[in-house]
Amino acid sequence: MSRTPLPIDDALPGLITALSDHGRAVLQAPPGAGKTTRVPLAMLEAGLTGKKIVMLEPRRLAARAAADRMATTLGEETGQTVGYRIRGEARTSKSTRIEVVTEGILTRMIQSDPELTGIGAVIFDEFHERSLNADLGLALSLEIAGALRDDLLLLAMSATLDAAPVAALMEAPILTSEGRAFPVDIRYLDRPAPRDARIDQITAEAVLAALPETDGGILVFLPGEGEIRRTEARLKDRLPKDTHLHTLFGAMPLPAQRAAIRPAEKGRKIVLATSIAETSLTIEDVRVVIDAGRARRARFDPGSGMSRLVTERVSKAEATQRAGRAGRVAEGTCYRLWTKGEDGALPAFAPPEIETADLAPLALDLAQWGAGPEGVPLLTPPNPGTYAEAQALLTDLGALDEAGLITDHGRALARLPTHPRLANMLARAGKQAAPLAALLADRDPLPRSAPTDLTLRIEALTDLRRYSDRHPWQPDRGALARIREEARRLARLAPDAPDMPLAEMAALAYPDRIGQRRKGDQPRYVLSGGKGAVLPEGDTLSGAPFLVATDLDGDPREARIRQAVQISATEIRAVFPDRTAWIDSCAWSKRNRRVVARQQERLGAAVLDDRIWKDAPPEAVAEAMLDGVRDLGLTISDKARLFLARARLAGADAGLPAFDDDTLMAELEDWLLPYLQGVKDAAGWRKFDILPALKARLDWGQSQTLDRLAPASFTTPLGRRIPIDYASDPPEISLRLQELFGQTTHPVVGRTPLKVTLLSPAGRPIQTTADLPGFWAGSYSDVRKDMRAQYPKHPWPEDPTQADPTLRAKPRR
């Protein structure tokens, strides 16, 4: 059958030679060059392999369209020489030599048959999109080719790709097809769109404005089905006659998809499409592109615990590809619905999915393969912290053991084509869980104003008429139809199982989201995984003691619950009989300022039952009281303060342990814990004397050293012991002047002179000195004159160094 010449044709001979010589290649070819439909046929005709050629496409619509186009080229029906396999659908036969598959299917093919028996070549089309499955598929294929199948041909194809890193990873040559394109006039908005403007409104107005200014078909890029439907509704009654309006997105019926791709027989055609039309697909007769500048991407959603499609600005590379669609058959026009200034702020490329998506499916696939991410040739390695979190989830689901190795249950989950959370629910609850799995994997079909209760969604899904009679929140019927179709597909793959309540099924998918209501008026919950969550005020579930939170807003401090279902403690025990356990707990309560001893039945951080622990061991209470000491601080008596001052003055140079506050608090377990028994609250701690515990930090030799270097008291000439105040700098003693008569040297501690406060017979300070001999020789005479008049009954000798010390008055005559 004759074929229309395409730009890729000139590159095919060199490509065939490279594959023959090296077994691998990287092909760069712009959109519309024809690589998707010409390359597999050229490889087949060249006889490069006597086995099947498998080509990966990132989207189901592109996979079907590519297979149909190649089959038409051969003059055959799809499913003969060329077939396809996508999620829930396959058209192949024993004679199929080229099979177009979506990316997840290749991973399952490799896991079930690591030698890829019967497959001679694997082509990765549109590899520049860097989906997680494509990165993993290439890495595993390189492993197979290197260890098991040196005859396996590998080819990566892309429209806009930094080819050097891919070629280096594959150790493959790079081939380039220049393609063919006509000039495209790029037009921007004069000013940014208003912040509150709806994308469907702006896009519809742009289409109506472009119609009289241009000729040929119009391809409109919108982020998703919802925006397409709303734009379609705005346009359908405002278009000129002989204008045919089509939509194009992945979930559409096949006949409608084919109608959007075919050229219009008469009049003009407008196609409202997702980014599926950027590459792989060729929509003929398009000369105008209107780009709304948005794209859906898979991002890890902490709220759902899985990847979700989010709407983001396109990258420059994506915008370039979209504009190029207008210059395939003639000069074209591209309307970009953003300003020239905004264009400069666009990222150069979209990030690889491995950097942004949920890594639990990748971790499960690699565990099944028997390797970690460092053990396979991934083009971009995953973030270690994010990957560790994914492994922790899989361990929680029972898919990995404590050593990180896959379990039999994990292998069962890997066989189910859905997220591991939902696969765990399907594997354990069976076919009955299929509607819930499909619902949790999709967007909420109810409006945001609806209560969080998951049972409302299930009722709308299973009995819409009854639901509509009872509730005012009308669901998205298109979303319900999509969810029902997915539920039917999952039900065919799930095992049979005994009946199980809805809440128990939800708990199987979210063992880390079992919420226990906290005390108080606000509907706040602590989740079994340790995080906090809150229900909207007045929600119908706000009084539920326990619930399963199936969707949160992702706030790391206290997430807002968007979907949940009430569950009972009995149901929790039924689902997790081996994971609920009674735990004895002694803990300091800051709120109550006391040690609280409880016996609690727990699932993670959620408490199912709580009782007073009446016979808590004293050792456990003392351990908990240490946290109370950290909360309240040290209680220092006067004697303890004196001891600390002495120990700190002597210092570590004397071989004594440190007695500073930071060290004491850091080492509470060592010195305080043995003395804490019987103390259990703030009042008891206030009465507690820590002096014995502080002294116990010193052995006998250290105590002697302390008494020598920093004695607790000064012995007066009368033999009395006067406490030394070490809080003063220098240390200080206070005593009556007459008690130092005869003292000719100044009192010292070690080499440090004491500050001596001399008191009158009435105990009032009359002089402070750090040089007692100097005082006797100097200012004593003045003090003597004053004091003799005030205290004539007490001795005031002229030479105090020769007098006897005394505390008595003069004897009566």
C-alpha positions in Angstrom: 0.0 0.0 0.0 1.4 3.4 -1.0 2.2 5.8 1.8 2.2 9.6 2.0 5.8 10.8 2.4 6.6 12.0 5.9 9.6 13.9 7.3 10.7 10.9 9.4 11.2 8.8 6.2 14.6 10.3 5.6 15.8 9.3 9.1 14.6 5.7 8.9 17.6 4.1 7.1 20.1 5.5 9.7 17.8 4.4 12.5 17.6 0.8 11.2 21.4 0.8 10.9 21.9 2.1 14.4 19.6 -0.5 15.9 21.3 -3.2 13.9 24.7 -2.2 15.0 24.1 -1.1 18.6 20.8 -2.6 19.6 19.8 0.7 21.0 19.1 4.3 19.8 17.6 7.6 20.8 15.5 9.3 18.1 14.6 13.0 18.2 11.8 14.0 15.8 9.4 16.9 16.1 5.6 16.4 16.4 4.1 15.5 13.1 7.3 14.0 11.7 5.6 10.6 11.7 7.8 8.7 14.1 5.0 7.1 16.1 3.4 5.3 13.1 6.4 4.9 10.7 9.2 3.7 13.0 7.6 0.4 14.3 6.5 -0.5 10.7 10.0 0.2 9.4 11.5 -2.0 12.1 9.1 -4.8 11.2 9.8 -4.5 7.5 13.6 -4.4 8.0 13.4 -7.7 9.9 15.4 -6.4 12.8 13.7 -9.0 15.1 11.7 -12.1 14.5 9.8 -11.4 17.7 7.1 -8.9 18.7 7.7 -5.2 18.8 6.1 -3.4 21.8 5.7 0.3 21.7 4.8 2.3 24.8 2.4 5.3 24.6 1.7 7.5 27.6 -2.0 7.8 26.9 -4.8 5.3 26.0 -6.2 7.5 23.2 -2.8 7.8 21.5 -2.2 4.1 21.8 -5.4 3.3 20.1 -5.0 5.9 17.4 -1.4 4.8 16.7 -2.4 1.2 16.3 -5.4 2.1 14.1 -3.2 4.3 11.9 -0.6 1.6 11.4 -3.2 -1.0 10.7 -4.8 1.2 8.1 -1.4 1.7 6.5 -1.1 -2.1 6.2 -4.7 -2.3 4.9 -5.7 -4.4 7.8 -8.1 -4.3 10.8 -6.6 -3.3 14.1 -5.8 -6.5 16.0 -4.1 -8.4 13.2 -0.5 -7.4 12.5 -0.8 -4.3 14.7 -2.8 -4.3 17.9 -3.0 -2.5 21.2 -3.5 -3.2 24.9 -4.7 -0.5 27.3 -6.3 -0.5 30.7 -9.5 -2.6 30.4 -9.3 -3.1 26.7 -7.2 -5.1 24.2 -7.2 -5.8 20.5 -4.6 -8.4 19.6 -4.4 -11.8 18.0 -1.9 -14.6 17.5 -0.7 -12.8 14.4 0.1 -9.5 16.1 3.7 -8.4 15.5 3.4 -4.8 16.7 1.6 -4.2 20.0 1.0 -0.6 21.3 0.6 -0.5 25.0 0.2 2.0 27.8 3.1 2.3 30.1 1.9 0.5 33.2 1.2 -2.6 31.1 4.8 -2.9 30.2 5.8 -2.9 33.9 3.4 -5.8 34.6 4.6 -7.7 31.5 8.2 -7.4 32.8 7.3 -8.4 36.4 5.4 -11.4 35.2 8.0 -12.5 32.6 11.5 -10.9 33.4 12.9 -12.3 30.1 10.2 -10.7 28.0 9.7 -13.9 26.2 8.5 -13.4 22.6 9.4 -9.7 22.6 12.3 -8.5 20.4 12.1 -4.8 20.7 10.7 -2.1 23.1 10.0 1.4 21.9 9.4 4.2 24.4 7.4 6.8 22.5 7.1 10.4 23.8 9.8 9.7 26.4 10.2 13.4 27.0 7.0 13.4 29.1 9.1 11.5 31.7 6.2 9.6 33.3 7.1 7.5 36.3 6.1 4.3 34.4 8.2 5.2 31.4 11.3 5.9 33.5 10.8 2.6 35.4 10.0 0.7 32.1 13.2 1.9 30.5 15.3 1.1 33.7 13.9 -2.5 33.9 14.3 -3.0 30.1 18.0 -1.9 30.4 18.4 -4.4 33.2 16.9 -7.2 31.2 19.0 -6.3 28.1 22.2 -6.2 30.2 21.6 -9.4 32.2 19.2 -11.7 30.3 18.5 -10.5 26.8 21.4 -9.1 24.8 19.3 -9.4 21.7 16.5 -7.0 23.1 16.3 -3.8 21.0 15.6 -0.6 22.8 14.5 2.7 21.3 13.6 6.0 23.0 11.7 8.5 20.8 10.8 12.0 21.7 9.7 15.3 20.2 11.4 17.7 22.7 14.0 15.9 24.8 17.4 16.7 26.2 18.7 13.6 24.5 22.3 13.5 25.8 21.4 12.1 29.3 19.1 9.5 27.9 21.6 8.4 25.3 24.3 8.2 28.0 22.1 6.1 30.2 21.3 3.8 27.3 24.8 3.9 25.8 23.1 4.6 22.5 23.6 6.8 19.5 21.3 9.9 18.9 19.5 10.3 15.6 17.6 13.4 14.6 14.8 14.0 12.1 14.3 17.6 11.2 10.7 17.4 10.5 8.6 19.8 8.5 6.7 22.8 9.7 5.2 26.0 8.3 5.5 29.4 10.1 3.1 30.0 13.0 2.1 33.5 14.0 2.1 33.6 17.8 -0.3 36.0 19.4 -0.5 36.9 23.1 -3.0 38.7 25.3 -2.4 42.5 25.7 -3.0 42.3 29.4 -3.3 39.4 32.0 -6.7 37.8 32.4 -8.6 38.9 35.5 -7.9 36.7 38.5 -11.5 35.7 38.9 -12.0 34.9 35.2 -13.0 31.4 34.4 -10.8 29.5 32.0 -13.8 28.2 30.0 -15.1 31.8 29.6 -11.8 33.2 28.4 -11.3 30.3 26.0 -14.7 30.4 24.5 -14.4 34.1 23.8 -11.0 33.5 22.2 -12.5 30.9 19.9 -15.3 33.2 18.8 -12.8 36.0 18.2 -10.5 33.7 16.2 -13.2 32.3 13.8 -13.5 35.4 11.6 -9.8 36.1 11.7 -8.5 32.7 10.5 -9.2 29.8 8.2 -9.0 26.0 8.8 -9.5 23.8 11.8 -9.1 25.1 15.3 -7.4 23.0 18.0 -8.1 24.3 21.5 -5.9 23.1 24.4 -7.7 22.9 27.8 -6.4 21.1 31.0 -9.2 18.5 31.5 -12.6 17.1 30.8 -14.4 19.5 33.1 -13.0 22.6 31.4 -13.7 21.1 28.0 -17.4 20.4 28.9 -17.9 23.9 30.2 -16.3 25.5 27.2 -18.4 23.3 24.9 -21.5 24.5 26.7 -20.5 28.1 26.2 -19.8 27.6 22.4 -22.4 25.2 21.1 -25.2 27.8 20.5 -22.9 30.6 19.3 -21.0 29.1 16.5 -21.6 29.8 12.8 -23.3 27.2 10.6 -21.1 24.4 9.1 -18.9 24.6 12.2 -18.4 21.2 13.8 -17.5 21.2 17.5 -15.7 18.1 18.9 -14.2 17.2 22.2 -11.1 15.0 22.8 -10.0 13.5 26.1 -9.0 10.1 27.3 -12.3 9.0 28.9 -14.3 9.5 25.7 -15.9 6.7 23.8 -13.7 5.5 20.9 -16.1 6.6 18.1 -16.2 10.1 19.4 -12.4 10.2 19.6 -12.1 9.0 16.0 -14.5 11.6 14.9 -12.4 14.4 16.5 -9.3 13.2 14.8 -10.8 12.8 11.2 -10.8 15.8 8.9 -14.1 17.6 8.5 -15.9 16.7 5.3 -17.2 20.2 5.0 -17.2 23.4 6.9 -14.8 24.1 9.8 -13.8 21.9 12.7 -13.1 23.0 16.3 -11.6 20.4 18.6 -11.5 21.0 22.4 -8.7 18.8 23.6 -6.5 18.0 26.6 -2.7 17.8 26.3 -3.3 14.4 24.7 -3.3 16.3 21.4 0.2 17.7 21.9 2.0 14.7 20.6 1.5 11.2 19.1 -1.9 12.1 17.7 -2.2 13.9 14.3 -5.4 15.9 14.0 -5.6 16.8 10.3 -6.6 20.1 8.8 -5.7 22.2 11.9 -4.3 25.6 11.1 -5.2 27.5 14.3 -4.3 26.6 17.9 -5.8 28.3 21.0 -3.8 27.5 24.1 -5.3 28.1 27.5 -1.9 27.6 29.0 -2.8 24.9 31.5 -2.0 21.2 31.9 -3.0 18.4 34.2 -0.1 16.7 36.0 0.3 13.8 38.4 1.3 15.2 41.8 1.5 13.5 45.1 -1.5 14.7 47.1 -0.9 14.4 50.9 -4.6 14.8 51.3 -5.5 11.6 49.5 -2.3 9.8 50.2 -2.0 9.1 46.4 -1.1 10.9 43.2 -3.8 13.2 41.9 -4.0 15.2 38.7 -3.5 18.9 39.4 -3.8 21.9 37.1 -0.6 23.8 36.5 0.9 26.3 34.0 2.4 24.7 30.9 6.1 24.7 30.3 7.7 26.5 27.4 8.4 23.1 25.8 4.7 22.2 26.0 3.6 25.6 24.6 6.0 25.2 21.7 4.7 21.7 20.9 1.1 23.0 21.0 1.9 25.9 18.8 3.5 23.6 16.3 0.2 21.8 15.7 -0.9 24.9 13.8 1.9 24.7 11.2 1.5 21.1 9.9 -0.3 21.6 6.6 0.1 25.4 6.0 1.0 28.6 7.7 -0.9 28.9 11.0 -1.8 31.0 14.0 -1.5 30.3 17.7 -3.4 32.3 20.3 -1.8 32.1 23.7 -4.1 33.1 26.5 -1.4 34.8 28.5 0.8 37.9 28.0 4.3 38.1 26.5 5.5 39.0 30.0 3.9 35.9 31.6 5.5 33.8 28.9 9.0 34.6 30.2 8.1 33.2 33.6 7.1 29.8 32.3 9.4 26.9 33.3 11.5 25.5 30.5 10.3 21.9 30.9 7.8 20.1 33.0 9.5 18.2 35.9 9.9 14.4 35.7 7.0 12.7 37.4 9.5 10.8 39.7 10.2 14.2 41.4 6.6 15.0 42.1 4.4 11.9 42.1 3.5 9.4 44.8 6.3 6.9 45.0 4.4 4.0 46.6 3.7 2.3 43.3 7.4 2.6 42.3 8.5 1.3 45.6 6.2 -1.7 45.3 7.4 -2.4 41.7 11.1 -2.2 42.7 10.5 -4.4 45.7 8.9 -7.0 43.4 11.9 -6.7 41.1 14.2 -7.2 44.1 16.1 -4.0 43.9 16.2 -0.5 45.4 16.2 2.7 43.3 20.0 2.8 43.5 20.1 -0.7 42.0 18.4 0.1 38.7 19.4 2.6 36.0 16.8 5.3 36.6 17.4 8.5 34.6 16.4 10.5 37.7 16.7 9.0 41.2 13.8 9.5 43.6 14.2 11.7 46.6 15.4 9.4 49.5 13.1 10.8 52.1 10.0 10.6 49.9 11.0 7.1 48.9 11.4 6.1 52.5 7.9 7.4 53.3 6.5 5.2 50.4 8.2 2.2 51.8 6.8 2.9 55.3 3.3 3.0 53.8 3.9 -0.3 52.0 5.1 -1.8 55.3 1.9 -0.5 57.0 -0.2 -2.2 54.3 1.7 -5.5 54.8 3.2 -5.3 51.3 6.8 -5.2 52.6 8.3 -6.9 55.7 10.4 -5.1 58.2 13.5 -5.7 56.1 11.9 -4.0 53.2 11.4 -7.2 51.2 8.1 -7.9 49.3 5.7 -10.2 51.0 3.2 -12.6 49.3 0.5 -10.0 50.0 2.7 -7.4 48.3 2.9 -9.5 45.2 -0.9 -9.8 45.2 -1.1 -6.0 45.4 1.3 -5.6 42.6 -1.0 -7.7 40.3 -3.9 -5.2 40.8 -3.7 -2.2 38.5 -4.4 0.5 41.1 -2.6 2.3 43.9 -1.3 0.0 46.7 -3.7 1.5 49.2 -6.7 0.6 47.0 -5.1 -2.7 46.0 -4.8 -3.6 49.6 -8.5 -2.9 50.1 -9.5 -4.9 47.0 -7.2 -7.8 47.9 -8.7 -8.2 51.4 -12.3 -7.0 50.9 -12.8 -8.4 47.3 -15.2 -7.3 44.6 -17.5 -5.5 47.0 -14.7 -2.9 47.5 -14.5 -2.0 43.7 -17.0 0.9 43.8 -15.2 2.4 46.8 -11.8 1.9 45.2 -12.9 3.6 42.0 -14.5 6.4 44.0 -11.4 7.1 46.1 -9.2 7.1 43.0 -11.2 9.8 41.3 -12.2 13.3 42.1 -15.1 13.9 44.5 -18.4 13.7 42.4 -20.2 15.9 45.0 -19.8 19.6 45.2 -17.6 21.2 47.9 -20.6 22.3 49.9 -21.6 18.6 50.6 -20.8 17.0 53.9 -17.7 14.9 54.3 -19.6 11.6 54.8 -18.3 9.0 52.3 -21.6 7.1 52.5 -23.3 10.0 50.5 -20.9 9.4 47.6 -21.5 5.6 47.7 -25.2 6.1 47.7 -25.1 8.5 44.8 -22.9 6.0 43.0 -25.0 2.9 43.6 -28.6 4.4 43.8 -28.7 7.9 42.3 -32.5 8.1 42.3 -32.8 7.4 46.0 -29.9 9.7 46.7 -31.4 12.6 44.7 -34.7 12.2 46.6 -33.0 12.5 49.9 -30.1 15.0 49.5 -29.7 18.5 47.9 -26.1 18.2 46.8 -26.3 17.1 43.1 -23.4 15.0 41.9 -21.4 15.3 38.6 -23.2 12.6 36.5 -20.2 12.4 34.1 -17.9 11.6 37.0 -20.3 9.0 38.4 -20.4 7.3 35.0 -16.6 7.2 34.8 -16.4 5.9 38.4 -18.9 3.1 37.7 -17.0 2.0 34.6 -13.8 1.8 36.6 -15.6 0.0 39.4 -16.7 -2.7 36.9 -13.2 -3.1 35.7 -11.7 -3.5 39.2 -14.5 -5.9 40.2 -13.4 -8.2 37.4 -9.9 -8.3 38.8 -10.7 -8.6 42.5 -11.2 -11.8 44.4 -14.3 -12.9 46.2 -14.5 -12.2 49.9 -17.1 -12.1 52.7 -19.2 -9.1 53.2 -17.5 -6.2 54.9 -18.9 -2.8 56.1 -17.9 0.3 54.2 -15.9 1.8 57.1 -13.8 -1.4 57.4 -13.0 -1.3 53.7 -11.9 2.3 54.0 -9.7 1.5 56.9 -7.9 -1.2 54.9 -6.9 1.6 52.4 -6.1 4.1 55.1 -4.7 2.3 58.2 -2.8 5.5 59.0 -6.0 7.7 58.9 -8.0 6.1 61.6 -9.1 9.2 63.6 -10.0 9.4 67.3 -11.9 12.5 68.4 -10.1 14.7 70.9 -11.9 16.0 74.0 -13.5 19.4 73.6 -16.2 21.2 71.6 -14.2 21.4 68.3 -14.3 18.3 66.0 -10.6 17.7 66.1 -9.1 14.2 65.6 -5.7 12.5 66.2 -5.0 10.1 63.4 -3.5 6.7 63.9 -0.4 7.8 61.9 0.2 10.5 64.5 -1.1 13.6 62.6 -3.9 15.9 63.5 -7.1 16.6 61.5 -10.2 18.7 61.9 -13.7 18.4 60.4 -15.6 21.5 59.1 -17.8 23.2 61.7 -21.3 21.6 61.8 -20.4 18.7 59.6 -22.6 15.6 60.0 -19.7 13.5 61.3 -18.5 16.1 63.9 -19.7 14.0 66.8 -18.2 10.7 65.6 -15.9 9.2 68.2 -13.9 7.4 65.5 -13.7 7.9 61.7 -11.5 7.0 58.7 -10.3 10.1 56.9 -10.1 9.2 53.2 -9.3 12.7 51.9 -7.5 15.6 53.7 -6.4 19.0 52.5 -2.8 18.2 53.1 -2.1 20.8 55.8 1.0 19.4 57.6 0.0 21.0 61.0 -3.7 20.1 61.2 -5.3 18.9 58.0 -8.9 19.6 57.1 -11.0 16.5 56.5 -12.7 16.6 53.1 -14.0 13.0 53.0 -14.5 10.5 55.8 -16.6 7.7 57.1 -17.6 6.9 60.7 -16.1 3.7 62.1 -16.6 2.0 65.5 -13.9 0.7 67.9 -15.4 -2.8 67.3 -14.9 -2.4 63.5 -11.3 -1.2 64.0 -10.5 -4.3 66.1 -12.1 -6.5 63.4 -9.9 -5.0 60.7 -6.7 -4.8 62.6 -6.8 -7.7 65.2 -3.0 -8.0 65.2 -2.2 -4.3 65.3 -4.4 -3.1 68.2 -2.6 -3.5 71.5 -2.9 -2.6 75.1 -0.2 -0.2 76.1 0.7 0.9 79.7 1.5 4.5 79.7 2.9 6.8 82.4 3.3 10.4 81.1 3.6 13.9 82.4 0.6 16.0 81.7 1.5 19.7 81.2 -2.2 20.5 81.4 -2.8 18.7 84.7 0.8 19.3 86.0 1.0 15.8 87.2 2.0 12.3 86.1 -1.0 10.5 84.4 -0.9 6.7 84.5 -3.2 5.0 81.9 -3.7 1.7 80.3 -4.8 2.2 76.7 -5.9 0.1 73.8 -4.2 1.7 70.8 -4.0 1.6 67.0 -1.0 3.7 66.4 -1.7 7.1 67.9 -5.5 6.5 68.1 -6.8 5.3 71.5 -9.7 2.8 71.4 -10.1 2.3 75.1 -8.6 4.2 78.1 -8.4 3.2 81.8 -6.6 4.4 84.9 -3.5 2.4 85.6 -4.0 1.9 89.3 -0.9 -0.1 90.2 1.6 1.7 88.0 5.1 0.8 89.2 6.9 3.6 91.1 9.8 3.3 88.7 7.5 4.2 85.7 6.0 7.1 87.6 9.4 8.4 88.4 10.5 8.1 84.8 7.4 10.2 83.8 8.1 12.7 86.5 11.4 13.5 84.8 9.4 15.1 82.0 7.6 17.1 84.7 11.0 18.3 86.0 11.9 19.4 82.5 8.6 21.2 82.3 8.7 22.8 85.7 12.4 23.4 86.1 14.7 22.5 89.1 13.4 23.4 92.6 16.4 24.7 94.5 16.3 25.0 98.3 18.7 27.4 100.1 20.9 24.5 101.2 20.9 23.1 97.7 21.7 26.5 96.2 24.7 26.8 98.6 26.0 23.4 97.6 25.7 24.2 93.9 27.6 27.5 94.4 30.4 25.6 96.2 30.6 22.9 93.5 30.6 25.5 90.7 33.3 27.5 92.4 35.5 24.4 92.8 34.9 23.6 89.2 35.9 20.8 86.8 39.6 21.6 87.3 39.3 19.9 90.7 38.0 16.7 89.0 34.4 17.3 90.0 31.4 16.7 87.7 29.8 19.7 86.1 26.9 21.3 88.0 25.7 23.9 85.6 22.0 24.0 84.8 22.3 22.6 81.3 24.3 19.6 82.4 22.0 18.9 85.3 18.9 19.0 83.1 20.6 16.8 80.5 21.6 14.2 83.0 18.5 14.0 85.1 18.2 10.2 84.6 21.6 9.7 86.1 21.4 11.7 89.3 17.8 12.6 90.0 15.8 9.5 89.0 16.8 7.3 91.9 15.5 9.9 94.3 12.2 10.8 92.6 10.0 7.9 93.8 6.9 9.2 95.5 6.9 12.5 93.6 4.1 12.6 91.0 2.9 16.2 90.6 3.9 19.9 90.8 3.0 20.2 94.4 5.2 17.3 95.4 8.1 18.6 93.3 7.9 22.0 95.1 8.4 20.3 98.4 11.1 18.0 97.2 14.7 18.7 98.4 17.2 17.9 95.7 20.2 18.4 97.9 20.8 14.6 98.7 20.6 13.8 95.0 23.1 16.6 94.1 25.5 15.4 96.8 25.2 11.9 95.5 26.9 13.0 92.3 30.2 13.1 94.2 32.1 10.1 95.6 33.9 10.3 98.9 37.1 11.6 97.5 35.3 14.3 95.5 33.3 15.3 98.6 36.6 15.7 100.5 38.1 17.8 97.6 35.0 20.0 97.6 35.2 20.5 101.4 38.8 21.5 101.1 38.5 23.8 98.1 35.1 25.3 98.9 34.1 24.6 102.5 30.6 25.1 103.5 31.5 27.3 106.4 34.2 29.5 108.0 35.4 28.6 111.5 35.7 31.7 113.6 38.3 32.2 116.3 35.6 31.2 118.8 35.1 27.9 116.9 31.8 28.8 115.5 30.9 27.8 111.9 29.7 30.7 109.8 28.0 29.6 106.5 29.8 31.0 103.4 27.5 32.6 100.9 28.9 31.4 97.5 26.2 33.2 95.6 28.2 36.4 96.2 31.3 37.2 94.1 33.6 36.8 95.9 32.0 34.4 98.5 30.9 36.2 101.6 30.6 35.7 105.3 28.8 37.9 107.8 29.6 38.0 111.6 30.0 40.3 114.5 33.1 42.4 114.6 34.1 41.3 118.1 34.2 37.6 117.0 37.2 38.4 114.8 39.3 40.0 117.6 42.8 38.4 117.5 42.4 37.4 113.8 45.5 38.8 112.0 45.0 37.2 108.6 42.1 37.7 106.2 39.7 34.7 105.9 40.1 32.8 102.5 38.5 29.9 100.6 41.4 28.2 98.8 43.3 31.2 97.4 40.2 33.4 97.2 39.8 36.1 99.9 36.3 36.1 101.4 34.2 39.2 101.4 33.7 39.8 105.2 30.7 41.9 106.4 31.3 43.0 109.9 28.2 43.4 112.1 27.4 45.5 115.1 26.4 43.9 118.3 22.8 44.5 117.1 23.6 42.5 113.9 23.7 45.5 111.6 26.4 45.8 108.9 29.0 48.4 109.9 31.9 47.6 107.4 32.6 45.3 104.5 36.2 44.4 103.8 38.4 42.1 101.7 41.5 43.0 103.8 41.0 42.4 107.6 44.5 43.4 108.6 44.2 46.6 106.7 40.9 47.3 108.4 42.3 46.8 111.8 45.2 49.1 111.0 43.1 51.7 109.3 39.4 52.5 109.5 38.8 50.4 112.7 39.7 53.4 114.8 36.9 55.5 113.2 34.4 52.6 113.6 35.5 52.3 117.2 34.7 55.9 118.0 31.2 55.6 116.6 30.4 52.2 118.0 31.7 52.9 121.6 29.0 55.6 121.9 26.3 53.3 120.5 27.3 50.1 122.3 29.2 51.1 125.4 28.5 47.8 127.1 30.6 45.9 124.4 34.4 45.8 124.2 36.1 48.1 121.7 39.8 47.6 122.3 42.4 50.0 120.8 44.3 47.0 119.4 41.9 44.4 118.2 44.7 42.1 117.0 45.7 41.6 120.7 42.2 41.2 122.1 40.3 38.0 122.7 37.3 37.2 120.5 34.0 37.4 122.2 30.3 37.6 121.7 29.6 38.9 125.2 29.2 42.4 126.6 31.7 43.8 129.2 31.3 42.2 132.6 29.5 44.4 135.1 31.7 46.1 137.7 
